[in-house]
Amino acid sequence: MPRTTPRIPSTSGSASPAASGESADSVESGASGESSASGESSTSIEPVESVGSFAPADGAFGPVAIVTDSTAYLPEDAVARHRITVVPLTVVLAGRPFLDGTEEAARRLAQALNQRQPVTTSRPSPAEFAAAYRQLAEGGARGIVSLHLSSEISGTHDAALLAAREAPVPVRVVDSGMVAMALGFSVLAAAETAEAGGSLDEAVAAAAKRADSTYAFFYVDTLEHLRRGGRIGTARALLGSALAVKPLLELADGRIELREKVRTASRAIARLEELAAERAGAGPVDVAVHHLAAEERAAQLAERLRQRLPGLAGRLHVSEVGAVLGAHTGPGLLGAVVSPR
């Protein structure tokens, strides 16, 4: 799989034009019109009452603080243990906004997809990142590493970059080129380095190194949700539908790419296991299994990987993805993230 070198711009670098708006990500479910992944959502939404960052309650942080967004889907205990600040994206269901990562958002998304209601997603605003950076600086942080999902599929990185320009302490904004725990493992690498006394540059380097060696593979029942959101080409989506094949996807160069087409769901899932095992090898490795409304499949895949991977380093994380990623994949998603140490 082509690897992505994470992009680490300086805080004074220029952001893309998409960074000037509040909302840059959209997908329609069951809507008659198409919506652009790079343009602003045309849906009129009510303001979210609170979109504050999740952060340790006592307000005290180490010299190097770590920020990420909700699409990392980190375990709650890891967020608390490593004192990671999480800035949530938003999913908009029938005009009502819900914060990514909440149980209500996941429940409402399932209802919306089943009823083919309009679904859009929205990145955090630069103001939300600015508030998070300010809170960290006031809590004692002297530098911040802000790691986010691929800029190829969201404007979140650009919003963080704009906020970093006005932050009271140095902020290094990293485009991981990843999503879900493929991003999460990089966040944990940066947090562990900072906790060990590493500098801002050392934490950034640890995150970049981890991202560059991490692989993410996904199975989806249909490419239609990705096509509607502009996350995969129309021609490829239509090809998959016409042949009634089950698609296997991968993250490559920061984009969601069609890797293979398999005839049945069972064969696709077996192939997903093979790809994960091949990339894991025999050395120390961390693994995550993600799903959306496919808990039994995820548990079975996780158990098979436990049995097959001799170098499993103890972190095999199984979780359901949040509403933002789920809006673009639809139910039935099964993913495997492999991150050699």
C-alpha positions in Angstrom: 0.0 0.0 0.0 1.4 3.4 -0.8 2.4 5.1 2.3 1.6 8.7 3.3 4.2 11.0 4.9 2.2 13.0 7.5 2.2 16.7 6.7 3.5 18.9 9.4 3.2 22.6 8.4 4.4 25.4 10.5 1.9 27.5 12.3 2.5 30.4 9.9 1.9 28.3 6.8 -1.1 29.1 4.5 -4.3 27.0 4.8 -6.4 25.9 1.9 -9.4 27.9 0.8 -11.7 25.5 2.5 -10.4 26.6 5.9 -12.3 29.9 5.8 -15.7 28.3 6.3 -17.4 26.6 9.3 -18.4 23.4 7.6 -16.4 21.5 5.0 -17.7 17.9 5.0 -20.9 16.6 3.8 -22.8 13.4 2.7 -26.4 12.9 1.8 -28.3 9.7 2.7 -31.3 9.2 0.6 -31.4 12.8 -0.7 -32.0 13.5 -4.4 -29.2 15.9 -4.8 -25.4 15.4 -4.6 -23.3 17.3 -2.1 -19.6 18.1 -2.5 -17.0 16.8 0.0 -15.0 19.9 -0.3 -17.7 22.5 -0.4 -19.8 23.8 2.5 -22.9 22.0 3.6 -26.0 23.6 2.3 -28.1 22.3 5.1 -29.4 24.9 7.5 -28.6 23.8 11.0 -29.3 24.9 14.5 -26.3 25.9 16.6 -24.8 23.3 18.9 -25.1 24.5 22.4 -21.7 23.2 23.5 -18.9 21.9 21.3 -16.2 22.2 23.9 -13.1 20.0 24.0 -12.9 17.0 26.2 -10.0 17.6 28.6 -8.9 16.7 32.1 -11.0 18.3 34.7 -8.3 19.8 36.9 -6.9 21.9 34.1 -3.2 21.0 34.6 -1.2 19.8 31.6 2.4 18.8 30.9 4.8 21.0 29.0 3.7 19.3 25.7 -0.1 18.9 25.4 -1.8 16.6 22.8 -4.9 17.5 20.8 -6.8 15.4 18.4 -10.3 15.2 16.9 -13.2 12.8 17.6 -12.5 10.7 14.5 -9.6 9.1 16.2 -12.1 7.1 18.2 -9.7 6.6 21.1 -10.9 4.6 24.1 -12.1 6.9 26.9 -9.7 5.5 29.4 -6.7 6.2 27.0 -8.0 9.8 26.6 -8.1 10.3 30.4 -4.9 8.5 31.2 -2.8 10.4 28.6 -4.7 13.7 29.2 -5.6 14.1 25.5 -7.9 16.9 24.4 -10.5 15.8 21.9 -12.2 18.4 19.7 -15.4 16.8 18.3 -16.7 17.0 14.7 -20.5 17.3 14.2 -23.0 15.1 12.4 -26.2 16.9 11.2 -29.3 14.7 11.0 -32.4 16.2 9.4 -31.2 19.6 10.3 -30.2 18.8 13.9 -26.6 18.8 15.0 -25.1 16.1 17.2 -21.5 15.8 18.5 -19.5 13.0 17.1 -18.6 10.3 19.7 -21.8 10.5 21.7 -24.3 7.7 22.1 -27.1 9.9 21.0 -25.4 10.8 17.7 -24.8 7.1 17.0 -28.4 6.1 17.7 -29.8 9.0 15.7 -27.5 8.2 12.8 -28.8 4.6 12.6 -32.3 5.9 12.5 -31.5 8.4 9.8 -29.7 5.9 7.6 -32.5 3.4 7.9 -35.1 6.1 7.0 -32.9 7.5 4.2 -32.9 11.0 5.8 -30.4 13.7 4.9 -27.1 13.3 6.7 -24.3 15.8 6.7 -21.1 16.2 8.7 -19.2 19.3 9.8 -15.7 19.9 10.9 -14.9 21.9 14.1 -14.6 25.7 13.5 -11.2 27.4 14.0 -12.8 29.1 17.0 -13.3 25.7 18.7 -9.6 24.8 18.2 -8.5 28.3 19.4 -10.5 27.8 22.6 -8.9 24.4 23.2 -5.4 25.7 22.6 -6.1 28.6 24.9 -7.3 26.3 27.6 -4.2 24.2 27.4 -1.9 27.2 27.5 -3.7 28.5 30.6 -3.3 25.0 32.2 0.5 25.2 31.8 1.2 23.7 28.4 4.2 25.3 26.7 3.6 23.6 23.4 0.9 21.7 21.6 0.8 18.9 19.1 -2.5 18.9 17.2 -3.1 15.7 15.2 -6.0 15.2 12.9 -7.7 13.0 10.3 -6.5 13.2 6.7 -7.0 16.6 5.0 -7.9 14.7 1.8 -11.3 13.7 3.4 -12.0 16.6 5.8 -11.2 20.3 6.4 -10.5 19.7 10.1 -6.7 20.0 9.6 -7.2 23.4 7.9 -9.4 24.7 10.8 -6.8 23.7 13.3 -4.0 25.3 11.3 -5.9 28.6 11.2 -6.4 28.5 15.0 -2.8 27.7 15.6 -1.7 31.0 14.1 -3.2 32.9 17.0 -2.4 30.4 19.8 -0.6 31.8 22.8 2.0 28.9 22.7 3.6 27.1 19.7 1.2 24.6 18.0 2.4 22.0 15.6 -0.6 20.9 13.4 -0.1 17.4 11.9 -2.1 16.0 9.0 -1.9 12.3 9.8 -3.3 11.1 6.5 -5.3 8.7 8.6 -8.6 8.2 10.4 -10.1 6.2 13.2 -7.4 4.3 15.3 -5.0 4.7 12.4 -5.0 8.3 13.7 -5.5 7.2 17.3 -2.2 5.1 17.4 -0.3 8.2 16.2 -1.9 10.3 18.9 -1.0 7.8 21.6 2.6 7.7 20.3 2.8 11.5 20.6 1.3 11.4 24.1 3.6 8.7 25.3 6.6 10.6 24.0 5.5 13.8 25.7 4.9 12.0 29.0 8.4 10.6 28.9 9.8 14.1 28.7 10.1 14.4 25.0 10.1 17.8 23.3 7.5 19.2 21.0 9.5 18.2 18.0 10.1 14.7 19.4 6.4 14.2 20.0 5.6 15.3 16.4 8.3 12.9 15.1 6.9 10.0 17.1 3.4 10.6 15.7 4.7 10.9 12.1 6.7 7.8 12.4 3.8 5.8 13.7 1.4 7.1 11.0 3.9 6.3 8.3 4.0 2.6 9.4 0.2 2.2 10.0 -2.2 0.4 7.7 -6.0 0.6 7.6 -8.3 -1.7 5.7 -12.1 -1.5 5.5 -14.9 -3.6 4.3 -18.3 -1.9 3.5 -21.5 -3.4 2.3 -21.9 -0.8 -0.4 -19.9 2.2 -1.8 -23.0 4.3 -2.1 -22.5 6.3 1.1 -18.9 7.1 0.2 -19.9 8.1 -3.3 -22.6 10.5 -2.0 -20.1 12.2 0.2 -17.4 12.5 -2.5 -15.0 10.2 -0.6 -14.6 7.8 -3.5 -15.0 8.2 -7.2 -18.5 7.8 -8.8 -17.1 5.5 -11.5 -15.7 3.1 -8.9 -18.9 3.1 -6.9 -21.0 2.4 -9.9 -18.7 -0.4 -11.0 -19.0 -2.0 -7.6 -22.8 -1.8 -7.7 -23.1 -3.1 -11.3 -21.0 -6.2 -10.5 -22.7 -6.8 -7.2 -19.2 -7.1 -5.6 -18.2 -6.5 -2.0 -15.5 -3.7 -1.8 -12.4 -3.8 0.3 -10.9 -0.3 0.9 -7.7 1.1 2.2 -6.2 4.4 3.3 -3.6 5.3 0.7 -2.0 8.8 0.4 -4.6 10.1 2.8 -7.5 9.0 0.6 -10.0 6.2 0.8 -9.1 3.9 -2.2 -10.7 0.8 -3.5 -8.2 -2.0 -3.0 -10.0 -5.2 -4.1 -13.4 -6.4 -5.2 -14.6 -9.7 -3.7 -17.8 -11.6 -4.6 -19.2 -12.3 -1.2 -19.2 -10.7 2.2 -17.7 -13.8 3.8 -14.8 -13.8 1.4 -14.3 -10.0 1.8 -14.0 -10.4 5.6 -11.6 -13.4 5.3 -9.5 -11.3 2.9 -9.6 -8.4 5.4 -8.1 -10.7 8.0 -5.4 -11.8 5.6 -4.4 -8.3 4.8 -4.2 -7.4 8.5 -2.1 -10.4 9.3 0.3 -9.8 6.4 0.9 -6.2 7.4 1.3 -7.1 11.1 4.1 -9.6 10.5 5.7 -11.3 13.5 7.0 -8.2 15.3 5.3 -6.1 18.0 2.1 -4.6 16.8 -1.0 -2.8 17.9 -4.3 -3.6 16.3 -7.8 -2.0 16.2 -11.0 -3.5 14.8 -13.8 -1.1 14.0 -17.3 -1.6 13.0 -20.7 0.0 12.5 -23.7 -2.1 13.4 -21.6 -5.3 13.0 -20.6 -6.1 16.6 -20.6 -9.9 16.1 -18.4 -9.7 13.0 -16.0 -7.4 14.7 -15.7 -9.7 17.7 -15.0 -12.7 15.5 -12.4 -10.8 13.5 -10.7 -9.6 16.7 -10.5 -13.1 18.1 -9.0 -14.5 14.9 -6.4 -11.8 14.9 -5.5 -12.5 18.5 -4.8 -16.1 17.6 -2.8 -15.3 14.4 -0.6 -12.4 15.6 2.3 -13.5 17.7 3.6 -10.0 18.2 0.4 -8.4 19.4 1.6 -5.9 21.9 -1.4 -6.1 24.2 -3.4 -3.3 22.5 -6.2 -4.9 20.5 -9.0 -2.3 20.5 -12.5 -3.2 19.3 -15.0 -0.4 18.9 -17.9 0.9 16.9 -17.1 4.0 14.9 -18.8 7.3 15.6 -21.5 9.0 13.6 -19.2 11.1 11.5 -17.3 8.2 10.0 -20.4 6.1 10.0 -22.3 8.6 7.9 -19.8 8.1 5.1 -19.6 4.3 5.3 -23.0 3.1 6.3 -23.9 0.2 8.5 -22.0 -3.1 8.0 -18.6 -1.4 8.1 -15.8 -3.6 9.3 -12.2 -2.3 9.6 -8.8 -3.4 10.7 -6.0 -1.0 11.7 -2.5 -2.5 12.0 0.2 -0.4 13.6 3.6 -2.0 14.0 5.7 -0.6 16.9 
